[in-house]
Each structure stands twice: as C-alpha cells, then as structure tokens.
Amino acid sequence: MQSTLVQEVWPLARDSRLAQAVLVVTGTLLLALSAKVQVPFFPVPATMQTYAVLLLGIAYGPRLGVATGALYLIEGALSLPVFASGGGVQYLTGPTAGYLFGFILAMGVTGLLAERGWSRSLPGLLAIILAGEILIFVPGVIWLGLVTGSGIEKAIDLGLTPFILVETFKAGLVVVTIPLAWRFSSR
C-alpha cells in the first residue's frame, strides 16, 4: 500500500486519531457545501457532490473516505441541513437515497484504488473516476426507479442521462485537481 494524498500532505493523518477525526468532519463539511452548489433538476438535483466524493475518496483512502461518507449520512439523518434540499431521515429513503449510499461505496473503492497507487497516473485516475461514477449512479438509478415506480428505463432518463455532461465536467476537474495536489505534496 502507498500513502494516500492526505497522508503525504499531512503525515500526522497516518496515525493520529484526532487528525483523522478532523479530516472526517472537514470532509463532511466539504460534502455539505458541495450539495449547496446546484443546478435544479427533478427528481435529482445536479450538485458538486460527486466531485467532492471522488476527491475525498482519492485523497483520504478507503477507511477515512467511508467514515466521512457514513458520518455525512448520519448528520443528514439527524436533520442537519447537509443534503441538497436540507436534512432529515426521509432523504435516506427518498428518490436520492441510492445516490447517497452510493457515495459511501464510491469513497471506499476510489480510496482503495488510490491507496494502491492508481491516482498517480492518468490511466489509473481515469479508471478510479469511472469506478466511482458507476458506484454512485448504479445504486442511484436503481433506487430512483424503485421508489418512483417508474421502471429502470425512465429512471435512467431522469437520474443518469441529464447528468452525463455535468459529470464529465466534474471528472475533468478531478483529473486536474488530483495531479496538482500530488505535485503540491511532493514539495
């Protein structure tokens, strides 16, 4: 296993529980802020959350990434206004719940791949991004179809197709951000 980006930038994050707790809470703040940057779509708003999810998973690694995603959902369930439209347990069963739980899956897998060094090359980084997007959108679209009763084709039309362009843009941001962060960390 290689060091995660955060461990390279802040070596204390490797062993200090306090540093790890600070990172997890900071990550949930980034997720909450990214939820508020949105373009209205129905029934799923377009936010900057997938960018933040990919970034945090890659930078934090699997353990801190999953912890961040789990705490974020707990904060939302406790009615803290961290989701795109607020907070409350209803968001964990509503139309966007599949995407929210997909965030945790994506952070775990992207973190694992990054920890294995994939984020240090462009082909590896692109594979990480693709895996993360799949792990967010597959459960998101499936759950959307189930909860709305619309079926999978309509769920794809509502919960995936409108986001392809904006997700490509956000993936491009990750492709720019991560290599810059690695360069910064080596100074």
Buried (B, 14 or more C-beta within 10 A) or exposed (E): EBBBBBBBBBEEBBEEEEBBEBBBBEBBBBBBBBBBEBEEBEBBBBBBBBBBBBBBBBBBBBBBBBBBBBBBBEBBBEEBBBBBBEBBEEBBEBBBBBBBBBBBBBBBBBBBBBBBEBBBEEEBBBBBBEBBBBBBBBBBBBBBBBBBEBEEEBBBEBBBEBBEEBBEEBBEEBBEBBBEBBEEBEE
